[in-house]
Amino acid sequence: MNSAEIRAKLTKEQLENISKNRQMALEKKKLAQEKKNLVQLEESKKKESSNKRRKRALQYCEVNFSKIIDSKGGFFLEKDVEEDSEFNRFEEKKKKKERKLVMDPPLSIIASQNPKCIKCKSIDLDPLILKHFSVLVCKDCKQKYPEEFSLLTKTEVKEDYLLTDGELRDTDLFKVWEKPNPLKSSYSNMLLYIRCQVENYVIKKWGSLEGLDKEFERREIEKKQRKEKKYKIQLLELRKKTRTSIWNKNGSNKTNANRTKSGVCIHQYGEESFDEDTQLTSKICDLCGYCLSFEEF
């Protein structure tokens, strides 16, 4: 049974439905093909744009920085003898090594002429202490007697021995060892003092170490008194700025009768009191608590 025979048996309505379905299928296929063509076109455009960007990015200029000369903004160049940077670096390294080297003091053939430790009479002296402080002490005695030969920072000397910056800068009074700050190289150099030299000067200044303790106690007392005086002055200023109202037990305000129409209190002051610290005489209003302070001449 072929297709012609099958068509002959179909009704007119069935044939119309078949043709409609065929037309709809063709239209769907056409739309799908158009969408596919649009997607392919967009992808090709994206590829072309990415290729163009790559070509632009690949365009660069090669520069040999080793041959570039700093013209100092068009001004004359300073022609130094040591222009080579590598030579300068070598010289700096050499100087640093020389600083690190610590040479022991030369010894004499005659034993009596050799410098000796002031404690144990040893000739094995500490070269750093001898160089910076001119103190004859060996390394063992330095560790054995820290109460005499320990090193103090500038801050410790100022706080513990009550010395001023002017005294610490005087090289005739103290020998100073100046070295780079161990915390950070950009900080100011650290100043070190030896304890025995500091205490010798302190004894001359205050009479004895006990005199230093008395001076320290006196300053602490003065410091405490200044704080108390400052606190009292601040408290007095606070009282001047503060206004209070006195209320009775029933909640009525007794001060209303003693006020003007604008609400200002007509003060009724009590007894006067004199403060020796501030040298001021003050009296307080019994109604509103206002404190009036003044000087008596």
Helices and strands as residue ranges (DSSP letters): H 3-9, H 12-57, G 65-67, G 72-74, H 85-100, G 111-113, H 127-133, H 139-144, H 146-149, E 151-153, H 154-161, H 165-169, E 177-179, E 190-194, H 195-206, H 209-241, G 254-258, E 273-275, E 280-284, E 291-294
